[in-house]
Amino acid sequence: MAVDIGGTFVDAVLLDVITGKWRLEKSFTTPKNAANGVNNAIQKLGIKGGELDAFIHGTTLGLN
């Protein structure tokens, strides 16, 4: 999974390395608590963090 927190949206991309299928979900950025927006996007994907093999994170929140 890769997550990017932008000025407006959080983008969460999930790649299944076995099937090659990927999914994208978005949620609104929550500047006062950035984790809320990330958690919302992950919940939309319908997975639990413990199911992940890797988590990549990026943000431009501090620049915006």
C-alpha positions as CSV (number, residue, x, y, z in Angstrom):
1,M,0.0,0.0,0.0
2,A,1.1,3.5,-0.7
3,V,-0.5,6.6,0.8
4,D,0.0,10.2,-0.1
5,I,-1.5,13.0,1.9
6,G,-2.0,16.1,-0.3
7,G,-3.5,19.5,0.4
8,T,-7.0,18.3,-0.4
9,F,-7.1,14.5,-0.7
10,V,-5.4,11.4,0.7
11,D,-4.7,8.9,-2.0
12,A,-4.4,5.3,-1.0
13,V,-3.2,2.7,-3.6
14,L,-3.3,-1.0,-2.8
15,L,-1.3,-3.5,-5.0
16,D,-1.9,-7.2,-4.8
17,V,1.6,-8.5,-5.9
18,I,0.2,-12.0,-6.6
19,T,-2.6,-11.0,-9.0
20,G,-1.2,-7.7,-10.1
21,K,-4.5,-6.0,-9.4
22,W,-4.5,-2.5,-7.8
23,R,-7.1,-0.3,-6.3
24,L,-7.3,3.4,-5.5
25,E,-9.4,5.2,-2.9
26,K,-9.5,8.8,-1.8
27,S,-10.6,10.6,1.3
28,F,-10.3,14.2,2.3
29,T,-7.2,15.4,4.0
30,T,-7.7,16.3,7.7
31,P,-4.9,18.8,8.4
32,K,-5.4,19.0,12.2
33,N,-5.0,15.2,12.5
34,A,-3.6,13.8,9.2
35,A,-4.0,10.2,10.5
36,N,-7.8,10.5,10.2
37,G,-7.7,11.1,6.5
38,V,-5.3,8.2,6.0
39,N,-7.5,5.9,8.1
40,N,-10.6,6.9,6.2
41,A,-8.9,6.0,2.9
42,I,-7.7,2.7,4.2
43,Q,-11.1,1.8,5.5
44,K,-12.6,2.5,2.1
45,L,-10.2,-0.2,0.7
46,G,-11.7,-2.6,3.2
47,I,-8.5,-4.0,4.6
48,K,-6.8,-4.1,8.0
49,G,-3.2,-2.8,8.5
50,G,-2.1,-6.1,9.7
51,E,-2.8,-7.6,6.2
52,L,-0.1,-5.4,4.6
53,D,3.4,-6.5,3.7
54,A,4.5,-2.9,3.0
55,F,3.3,0.6,3.7
56,I,4.8,3.6,1.8
57,H,3.9,7.1,2.9
58,G,4.4,10.5,1.3
59,T,3.0,13.9,1.9
60,T,3.0,17.5,0.8
61,L,0.9,18.5,3.7
62,G,3.6,20.6,5.3
63,L,4.2,22.5,2.1
64,N,0.6,23.3,1.4
